[in-house]
Amino acid sequence: MPFDTQNWFTEAIDETGTAFSLKLKTKLHEEQTPYQKIEIFDTQTFGKLMVIDGCTMVSSRDNFLYHEMMAHPALFTHPAPQRVLIIGGGDCGTLREVLKHPWVKQACQVDIDERVTRLSEKYFPELCESNQDPRAELHFSDGIKWLQETAPDSLDVIIVDSTDPVGPGEVLFSEEFYRHCRRALNHDGILVQQSESPLLHQDILLNMYQRMQAAGFSHQATLNFPQPIYPSGWWSATLAGNTKLQHFREQDVQQKTFDCQYYNADIHKGALAVPEFMKKTFTLSD
Amino acid sequence: MPFDTQNWFTEAIDETGTAFSLKLKTKLHEEQTPYQKIEIFDTQTFGKLMVIDGCTMVSSRDNFLYHEMMAHPALFTHPAPQRVLIIGGGDCGTLREVLKHPWVKQACQVDIDERVTRLSEKYFPELCESNQDPRAELHFSDGIKWLQETAPDSLDVIIVDSTDPVGPGEVLFSEEFYRHCRRALNHDGILVQQSESPLLHQDILLNMYQRMQAAGFSHQATLNFPQPIYPSGWWSATLAGNTKLQHFREQDVQQKTFDCQYYNADIHKGALAVPEFMKKTFTLSD
């Protein structure tokens, strides 16, 4: 039976030979911003869906996996995170998770495209519910320029919640970018970056490790987690820092006063488990 | 840009509102057996693909995730597994993993459709490389009937490597079936069954837990793992037994003499981590 593509949104990727589709109720919005094309759909089973330049970005149903894993492992690995910078992350879901941590004093989100945030406020209000938190700062400008102008040793955690390493997102995967991150982070500082599919993008992960090391980060660790709307449904985020990244404040996780849908201490430890094929692919630094 | 479905195989599921596609090189085979329609494709990036009644079953590239997780956690949880029954599993990939365990004396695979195995031998020879092992028994008959005729307390591990709980596979998710399993297993015996997507099929998992408990299994535990070609890319297998299933022979895993592509002790522990939403959904028995 042929696939009737009508009423489905499909992200088909020739390079990986895979496609993922969600059945639609209707298209809610479409616009071309100075930076990219943004579409918003209402889906049959995944709630709202934001698509940027044809790539699925965030759905109501499964974004909790990604946003929790981009925020909590890094913040519970740092001994006392107070100042957090999010580069990208315009949908504000990562910001919301970061602000759940009571000891965070300032969370600064720098996304180049204000329209992502304005559309998220309209169509994903639950992701934006902490945007008015007095600790939140929303800036719409170039994240790299922002980072260059950030005082040295002034940040505890940098979260790179970006698109894929093609086009405008590519520079966020460069050694130079990681050098800027390292400069802005203090000694205990931790960088975490979305790092694509462990199955489909081992080359990207390998490059990332090499460039993070070249930029002076002595330790890396990759977190694996499910993300159904992203290619292969299996995604990752990679931590970089100057100390062993397998240790985290487990007791603080056990005693945390906020709710999660996915994350807990066992999930944190489980996400750090390294599949055998990754051990063989990578020369891990710890 | 509309999705040009030509040269892609797509499994589109109205109920879950999701579809997954793989780009094809060519179709290698198609036949209608007395039980089901089997298709074999050569894909651009996932190697060979077997499709049964329109559902993706196994690909060369990612089957290691599923087959290793169906076999090794159960076999390393049992204190000394010698006699293993596989119900379904006609592609022989689970059988191959089971036979990597040197203390297994007999591994019996009972799949109703011999054609699945014959086609696997031709198109997935790597999955069938242990079919000639003297400990392997391949039978082509009804797994439930087989189980009914199995002597009580005669098995250490039962692996239910079946299709979804619709049509002919449905009976394998019934309380009556679990009663037959429990009867055939000895005191330390462990049942493990593929249990669908933790995100998309929570109702199936919940039913499974309730029926396993009603059939007399005092303990259950679900293993989560990635499986890109299955709906949502996130899959699970559920263990049932009479003792705590979080404990396993970790030292034996560390010292195992065979290779895996995914499984190791950290992956085993990580797969047992229970996401927060699952804790809220289920009343877990341990």
Interface residues (C-beta under 8 A of the other chain):
Chain A: M1 P2 F3 D4 T5 W8 T10 A12 D14 T16 G17 T18 A19 F20 S21 L22 K23 T43 Q44 T45 F46 G54 R61 D62 F64 P198 L199 L200 N224 P226 Q227 P228 S232 G233 W234 D259 C260 Q261 Y262 Y263 N264 D266 I267 K269 G270 A271 L272 A273 V274 P275 E276 F277
Chain B: M1 P2 F3 D4 T5 W8 T10 A12 D14 T16 G17 T18 A19 F20 S21 L22 K23 T43 Q44 T45 F46 G54 R61 D62 F64 P198 L199 L200 N224 P226 Q227 P228 S232 G233 W234 D259 C260 Q261 Y262 Y263 N264 D266 I267 K269 G270 A271 L272 A273 V274 P275 E276 F277
